[in-house]
Amino acid sequence: MRFNWISIATVAAPLLAVLLNWLLERRPNLISYMGYASGFLAKDPSSPPIFTHSVVIKNVGRKSATNIRVGHGVLPETYLVFPQVQYSLHDLPNGGKEIVFPKLVPKEEITISYIYFLPLRPEQINLYAKSDECLARIFTAIPTPQPPRWVTRIAQILVLIGISAVVYLSLSLINVVYSIIVNSSS
């Protein structure tokens, strides 16, 4: 059972380099999710119901994100940005508005809370969240706490060892089957 290790290394080295680059690269990574949504009826039946929801934008990456833009089809008159950070409003060509935050450092999050009345709905208000570097991944559920980074790294290493073992065993099996075929045809 002889392997041509140079051929295997020629194929494996670029794949390993891409994998390591992907694991270790410092880049921003934006996520967005709806923090809450609720409605309130006033005691006065002639008053319209009041609706509210919030959107959270967080940089879970390892590098600062710049020019974070949160697009709105309709921006309600009453909204609140928490924590209080610098931002600017820009008009969109279709009549919507964009809230632009200059920078979001790693692990920082911003919550935008809205108050509005019918016929507005949350999906008419929030359109997208993105930065100069990436689009935000939109989650439909609130993220749960993640395990520590060292636990994740150990799991990734174990998966890599498992994949290597499967590849090695597959190549060994192919080599054995090839040897059997060659010996039986001789």
C-alpha positions as MATLAB code, in Angstrom:
seq = 'MRFNWISIATVAAPLLAVLLNWLLERRPNLISYMGYASGFLAKDPSSPPIFTHSVVIKNVGRKSATNIRVGHGVLPETYLVFPQVQYSLHDLPNGGKEIVFPKLVPKEEITISYIYFLPLRPEQINLYAKSDECLARIFTAIPTPQPPRWVTRIAQILVLIGISAVVYLSLSLINVVYSIIVNSSS';
ca = [
       0.000    0.000    0.000;
       2.021    2.921   -1.327;
       0.788    6.463   -1.659;
       2.162    9.196   -3.797;
       2.376   11.717   -0.965;
       3.513   14.519   -3.283;
       0.279   14.259   -5.266;
      -1.796   14.174   -2.082;
       0.091   17.171   -0.653;
      -0.337   19.056   -3.942;
      -4.114   18.699   -3.679;
      -4.422   19.042    0.101;
      -2.166   22.088    0.637;
      -4.346   24.644   -1.212;
      -7.497   23.226    0.381;
      -5.931   23.449    3.836;
      -4.721   27.012    3.127;
      -8.240   28.102    2.093;
      -9.725   26.456    5.194;
      -7.197   28.094    7.541;
      -7.661   31.487    5.856;
     -11.437   31.185    6.266;
     -11.107   30.205    9.946;
      -8.547   32.849   10.921;
      -9.443   35.816    8.700;
     -10.405   39.019   10.487;
     -13.521   40.458    8.882;
     -16.790   42.084    9.913;
     -19.868   39.875   10.126;
     -23.235   41.576   10.580;
     -26.369   39.881   11.849;
     -29.828   41.357   12.249;
     -32.955   40.141   14.015;
     -36.245   41.448   15.326;
     -35.921   42.035   19.063;
     -39.634   42.253   19.869;
     -42.976   43.168   18.314;
     -46.113   44.214   20.160;
     -49.352   46.117   19.861;
     -51.305   48.232   22.341;
     -54.969   49.180   22.491;
     -55.783   52.505   24.114;
     -58.484   52.724   26.757;
     -60.315   55.117   24.496;
     -61.973   52.970   21.755;
     -61.747   55.824   19.258;
     -57.932   55.859   19.483;
     -56.120   53.712   16.903;
     -54.020   50.759   18.103;
     -50.311   51.469   18.530;
     -47.729   48.987   17.259;
     -44.053   48.742   18.069;
     -41.098   46.544   17.184;
     -37.325   46.691   17.325;
     -34.523   45.577   15.055;
     -31.076   44.677   16.378;
     -27.948   44.930   14.207;
     -24.814   43.353   15.667;
     -21.252   42.921   14.412;
     -20.270   39.389   15.454;
     -17.091   39.513   13.350;
     -13.512   40.242   14.357;
     -13.128   43.542   12.460;
     -15.055   46.830   12.515;
     -17.837   47.295    9.963;
     -18.091   50.702    8.290;
     -21.066   52.612    6.908;
     -23.777   50.317    8.249;
     -26.960   51.104    6.307;
     -30.418   50.086    7.535;
     -32.995   50.535    4.767;
     -36.647   51.386    5.361;
     -39.539   51.302    2.907;
     -41.312   53.682    5.294;
     -39.528   55.184    8.278;
     -42.054   55.947   11.037;
     -41.880   59.411   12.559;
     -41.207   57.950   15.986;
     -38.144   55.745   16.349;
     -35.320   55.405   18.862;
     -31.706   54.311   18.360;
     -30.109   52.651   21.390;
     -27.440   53.142   22.550;
     -27.265   56.746   21.450;
     -24.694   56.785   18.678;
     -24.017   59.085   15.782;
     -26.049   58.355   12.664;
     -27.414   60.139    9.618;
     -30.561   59.826    7.498;
     -30.448   59.502    3.717;
     -33.342   59.529    1.247;
     -33.712   56.511   -1.056;
     -34.813   56.920   -4.696;
     -38.096   55.014   -4.102;
     -39.155   57.335   -1.287;
     -37.779   55.250    1.584;
     -35.081   56.246    4.036;
     -31.776   54.807    5.126;
     -30.243   55.159    8.589;
     -26.436   55.145    8.254;
     -24.112   54.416   11.180;
     -20.440   55.279   10.532;
     -18.893   52.313   12.368;
     -19.789   49.201   14.344;
     -16.851   47.681   16.225;
     -16.650   43.906   16.913;
     -19.288   42.639   19.363;
     -21.136   45.996   19.298;
     -24.871   46.055   18.676;
     -27.413   48.754   17.912;
     -31.158   48.506   18.520;
     -33.659   50.584   16.558;
     -37.162   50.703   18.074;
     -40.175   51.909   16.085;
     -43.673   53.101   17.041;
     -46.292   53.188   14.257;
     -49.982   52.844   13.425;
     -51.968   50.747   10.968;
     -51.736   50.137    8.040;
     -47.937   49.930    8.499;
     -46.463   46.495    9.129;
     -42.895   45.546   10.188;
     -42.002   44.113    6.769;
     -42.938   47.453    5.146;
     -40.652   49.324    7.516;
     -37.413   47.278    7.514;
     -35.909   46.299    4.178;
     -32.237   45.435    4.718;
     -29.097   45.975    6.774;
     -25.638   46.063    5.209;
     -22.221   47.644    5.467;
     -19.473   48.494    2.994;
     -17.977   45.038    3.643;
     -20.978   42.684    3.816;
     -24.718   42.139    3.935;
     -26.256   41.397    7.310;
     -27.558   37.874    7.817;
     -31.182   38.157    8.879;
     -32.229   35.799   11.672;
     -35.875   35.049   12.340;
     -35.219   33.943   15.927;
     -33.266   35.600   18.692;
     -29.722   34.158   18.751;
     -28.789   32.072   21.770;
     -25.510   32.399   23.673;
     -22.681   30.672   21.854;
     -20.047   28.424   23.416;
     -16.612   29.945   24.084;
     -14.316   30.328   21.088;
     -11.909   27.640   22.386;
     -14.734   25.068   22.442;
     -15.640   25.973   18.869;
     -11.983   25.717   17.764;
     -11.573   22.287   19.391;
     -14.744   21.105   17.634;
     -13.424   22.436   14.304;
     -10.080   20.659   14.824;
     -11.857   17.397   15.682;
     -14.000   17.708   12.560;
     -10.866   18.348   10.481;
      -9.173   15.273   12.005;
     -12.308   13.230   11.263;
     -12.396   14.404    7.647;
      -8.686   13.623    7.286;
      -9.242   10.118    8.678;
     -12.134    9.491    6.285;
     -10.068   10.712    3.319;
      -7.097    8.566    4.410;
      -9.268    5.465    4.853;
     -10.993    6.096    1.512;
      -7.641    6.407   -0.266;
      -6.409    3.251    1.487;
      -9.530    1.370    0.398;
      -9.155    2.601   -3.188;
      -5.504    1.533   -3.150;
      -6.419   -1.963   -1.845;
      -9.217   -2.377   -4.399;
      -6.894   -1.178   -7.162;
      -4.194   -3.665   -6.050;
      -6.734   -6.518   -6.041;
      -7.937   -5.591   -9.544;
      -4.393   -5.297  -10.893;
      -3.296   -8.612   -9.296;
      -6.398  -10.496  -10.495;
      -5.986   -9.297  -14.080;
      -2.319  -10.380  -14.213;
];
